[in-house]
């Protein structure tokens, strides 16, 4: 026949095991990797976020509008007069050669 202390010991071990099992079941086996918690108990129910690939240059429409505006301004404006050429810049005198031994 088992003593009372042996029965209570087994009951404590059983209750601790059930509590541990319930705790693991309720929280899930979660790890933190790369800023994400994987997997959570509800990862199958989570909505998927998808971001379609976009152009590298984020201001493509603005650049196209600016280019079109500059083309329209260039067509409307008269051609600029040529810039007059001044006299050539003076050249520096040649460097003296070091004496040879």
VMD Tcl script that draws the C-alpha trace (Angstrom):
set ca {
  {0.00 0.00 0.00}
  {1.22 3.49 -0.90}
  {1.56 6.15 1.70}
  {-0.20 9.49 1.57}
  {3.03 11.34 0.84}
  {3.73 9.14 -2.20}
  {0.25 9.79 -3.58}
  {0.57 13.55 -3.03}
  {4.00 13.47 -4.67}
  {2.62 11.77 -7.76}
  {-0.35 14.14 -7.82}
  {2.00 17.15 -7.62}
  {4.13 15.82 -10.45}
  {1.01 15.14 -12.54}
  {-0.40 18.61 -11.87}
  {2.94 20.27 -12.65}
  {3.16 18.33 -15.92}
  {-0.39 19.28 -16.90}
  {0.28 22.92 -16.00}
  {3.46 22.92 -18.08}
  {1.67 21.29 -21.00}
  {-1.19 23.80 -20.78}
  {1.28 26.69 -20.60}
  {3.12 25.50 -23.71}
  {-0.15 24.87 -25.55}
  {-1.54 28.31 -24.79}
  {1.57 30.28 -25.67}
  {2.87 28.23 -28.58}
  {6.47 27.60 -29.38}
  {7.61 31.07 -30.34}
  {11.05 32.24 -31.35}
  {12.26 35.69 -32.28}
  {14.17 35.70 -35.55}
  {14.90 38.75 -37.65}
  {12.38 40.89 -35.81}
  {9.58 38.38 -36.38}
  {7.94 36.10 -33.84}
  {7.65 32.71 -35.53}
  {5.37 30.76 -35.36}
  {2.58 32.07 -33.22}
  {-0.45 29.90 -32.45}
  {-2.51 32.02 -34.83}
  {-0.12 32.32 -37.76}
  {-2.50 30.44 -40.07}
  {-5.29 32.92 -39.32}
  {-3.16 36.02 -39.87}
  {-3.78 38.13 -42.96}
  {-1.04 38.15 -45.53}
  {0.49 41.50 -46.37}
  {1.78 41.75 -49.92}
  {3.62 44.74 -51.28}
  {3.90 44.71 -55.05}
  {7.37 45.50 -56.39}
  {7.68 49.13 -57.35}
  {10.13 51.14 -59.41}
  {13.44 51.95 -57.77}
  {13.06 55.65 -58.58}
  {10.08 56.71 -56.52}
  {9.49 60.06 -58.25}
  {9.05 58.72 -61.80}
  {5.80 60.62 -62.47}
  {7.21 63.87 -61.13}
  {10.38 63.49 -63.24}
  {8.32 62.77 -66.36}
  {6.11 65.82 -65.72}
  {9.17 68.03 -65.18}
  {10.81 66.74 -68.37}
  {7.63 67.38 -70.35}
  {7.39 70.90 -68.89}
  {11.01 71.67 -69.79}
  {10.45 70.41 -73.34}
  {7.38 72.61 -73.71}
  {9.29 75.63 -72.39}
  {12.17 74.92 -74.76}
  {9.82 74.81 -77.75}
  {8.16 78.09 -76.79}
  {11.33 80.05 -76.03}
  {13.53 81.51 -78.76}
  {16.98 80.00 -79.07}
  {19.55 81.73 -76.92}
  {22.17 83.84 -78.70}
  {25.62 82.26 -78.90}
  {28.04 83.16 -76.14}
  {30.87 85.39 -77.49}
  {34.32 83.87 -77.30}
  {36.97 85.95 -75.56}
  {40.69 85.89 -76.18}
  {42.40 82.62 -75.24}
  {43.73 82.33 -71.72}
  {47.47 82.92 -71.34}
  {49.58 79.80 -70.94}
  {51.96 79.31 -68.07}
  {55.68 79.41 -68.91}
  {57.36 76.00 -69.13}
  {59.04 74.67 -65.99}
  {62.84 74.71 -66.01}
  {64.53 71.32 -66.22}
  {66.74 70.29 -63.28}
  {70.47 70.30 -64.03}
  {71.93 66.96 -64.98}
  {74.97 65.73 -63.00}
}
mol new
graphics top color blue
foreach p $ca { graphics top sphere $p radius 0.5 }
foreach p [lrange $ca 0 end-1] q [lrange $ca 1 end] { graphics top cylinder $p $q radius 0.2 }
display resetview
